[in-house]
Amino acid sequence: MKNNNFKNIPFGSPVFDKKTYSLIKKVIDSKKLVHGPMIVEFEKKFSILTKSKFCLGVSSCTMGMHMIYYHLGIQKGDEVLVPAQTHVATAMAVEAVGAKPIFIDSNYENGNINLFEIESKITNKTKAISVVHYLGFPVDMKPIMRIAKKYKLFVLEDCALSLGSKYENIHTGLIGDAGVFSFYPVKHITTSEGGMIITKHKKLYKSLKLLRGFGVDKDYDKRKIPGQYNTLTKGLNGRMSEIEAAMGISQLNNFNFFLKRRSNNYTFLQNKFQKLKNISSLNTNVNYKFFWSPYCYALILNKKLIKYRNKIMLSLNNQGVGTSIYYPKPVPCMKYFKNKYKIKSKFNNAMRFSNNAVMLPIAQHVSKKDISYIASKVEDVIKKFS
Ligand SMILES: *Cc1c(COP(=O)(O)O)cnc(C)c1O
């Protein structure tokens, strides 16, 4: 069966340049594995890319969100609005401080939080709204900020999939009070594990910086007597290591290329699939308001094909086209949340993305040849089941 035309294109696979190896070697040779120059440089580079004055490298996106809720003093008895269609992490960060996530369905068009459902879910216990830029497409932030102002709520942007995406020319993460990115291997860039908090608030940045390292008063290299320090506030350990930061630096050096490739691959599939029957995709009306750094291609099956979704995915996988699902269930339908909160509501729009869609790879590891291969295999399989 195997011939020269056989391909193996994973859904996600990180791309590294030569400099990655030398930077990581530099860290190892220096023996400075934490508190070193790499994290400083990575944060600086991230600040240039996002135009955020304040950037804080952390150990993961989940940890970054946990740190923020912890800092805000959100706790048992409090509520945080969370989109139903997201990674469980968005809700787990709320759970981590003992508060209750209140789930909101997606809109039908692009999977982002349904703006019209938010206000009816606000109570006197609500402390914050979290939004997720689903597959990187920016949430319409203006109405969110209007509601947040009216009810005095903190706005946390989960930017795990939105590096490079902007809303009204402002990088995602800077419209709300804070944004948190993920550098898990399949995201836009990777540091193996890792994340970044960005914010426009200096005070918040300073507090989170303390919180990131046990609330300790003196930076490691500012201690006159080694080992001598005090702790000023409550704290956690949310630090990013030097090896992770070094990887991040080399990833950011290539970000323009990554973004271009993602966008080109996305547009290629979009054009190819225009004439294809029985499928659709996100309705992403890209205009001056929304600049999209796409994460993947959502192939949404229409009624006739839904029952064949697993067969379609397996057929693509067997032909070397990797696929994924984002996300496998709306979070409130995941066992833990369903049982704990006895959730009965249906999240029909969120469910549509979980049940009817096949996510296709478009990232930097997908070459021009690969993307036409993907397009032709998808066309074949959709025609076959139509
Ligand atoms: C991947 C992902 C996360 C989790 O990121 P980690 O860095 O692994 O903690 C959170 N939210 C969303 C929307 C994600 O896709």
The ligand as an SDF file (V2000), in Angstrom:
LIG
                    3D

 15 15  0  0  0  0  0  0  0  0999 V2000
   -4.9990   24.4970   25.3730 C   0  0  0  0  0  0  0  0  0  0  0  0
   -5.9560   25.3690   26.0210 C   0  0  0  0  0  0  0  0  0  0  0  0
   -5.8310   25.7020   27.3770 C   0  0  0  0  0  0  0  0  0  0  0  0
   -4.8350   25.0430   28.2890 C   0  0  0  0  0  0  0  0  0  0  0  0
   -3.5380   25.5210   28.1000 O   0  0  0  0  0  0  0  0  0  0  0  0
   -2.3470   24.9410   29.0010 P   0  0  0  0  0  0  0  0  0  0  0  0
   -1.1730   25.7930   28.6160 O   0  0  0  0  0  0  0  0  0  0  0  0
   -2.1610   23.5130   28.6210 O   0  0  0  0  0  0  0  0  0  0  0  0
   -2.7210   25.1230   30.4230 O   0  0  0  0  0  0  0  0  0  0  0  0
   -6.7290   26.6170   27.9130 C   0  0  0  0  0  0  0  0  0  0  0  0
   -7.7000   27.1600   27.1610 N   0  0  0  0  0  0  0  0  0  0  0  0
   -7.8510   26.8590   25.8670 C   0  0  0  0  0  0  0  0  0  0  0  0
   -8.9530   27.5190   25.0830 C   0  0  0  0  0  0  0  0  0  0  0  0
   -6.9980   25.9380   25.2540 C   0  0  0  0  0  0  0  0  0  0  0  0
   -7.1810   25.6010   23.9680 O   0  0  0  0  0  0  0  0  0  0  0  0
  1  2  1  0
  2  3  1  0
  2 14  2  0
  3  4  1  0
  3 10  2  0
  4  5  1  0
  5  6  1  0
  6  7  2  0
  6  8  1  0
  6  9  1  0
 10 11  1  0
 11 12  2  0
 12 13  1  0
 12 14  1  0
 14 15  1  0
M  END
$$$$
